[in-house]
Amino acid sequence: MTVCPICRRAPAVPEYRPFCSRRCADVDLGRWMKGVYVLPGEPRDEAGSDAQED
């Protein structure tokens, strides 16, 4: 059985799997948005990432 990665309870509502509730899903989303979780890789220049090079 999988457990909620935020609070370690058993998932109760299939709609929010792998989380046990909307609250835990929102906590996880907030962590991604704040930059707590990051994917490894080269740092990129945020200001010029969409600009075309001449």
C-alpha positions in Angstrom: 0.0 0.0 0.0 1.3 3.5 -0.8 1.2 6.3 1.7 0.8 10.0 1.3 4.2 11.6 0.6 3.2 14.6 2.7 1.7 13.3 5.9 2.4 9.5 5.6 -1.2 8.5 5.9 -2.9 6.0 3.7 -4.5 7.7 0.7 -8.2 7.9 1.4 -9.6 9.6 -1.7 -8.6 8.1 -5.1 -9.1 11.5 -6.7 -6.0 12.9 -5.0 -3.7 9.9 -5.3 -0.9 9.7 -4.3 -2.0 12.2 -1.7 -4.6 11.5 1.0 -6.5 14.7 0.5 -6.7 18.0 -1.4 -4.8 19.7 1.5 -1.8 17.4 1.0 -2.0 17.8 -2.8 -2.0 21.6 -2.3 0.9 21.5 0.1 2.9 19.6 -2.5 2.0 22.1 -5.3 3.0 25.0 -3.0 6.4 23.3 -2.5 6.9 23.1 -6.2 5.9 26.7 -6.8 8.2 28.0 -4.0 11.1 26.1 -5.5 11.5 23.7 -2.6 11.6 20.8 -5.1 13.9 21.2 -8.1 15.0 19.0 -11.0 18.7 18.6 -11.4 20.3 20.3 -14.4 22.2 23.2 -15.7 21.0 26.6 -14.4 19.3 28.7 -17.1 19.1 32.4 -17.7 15.5 33.2 -16.9 15.6 36.6 -18.6 16.9 35.5 -21.9 15.5 32.0 -22.2 12.8 32.9 -24.8 14.9 35.4 -26.7 16.3 34.5 -30.1 20.0 34.7 -30.7 21.1 36.7 -33.7 
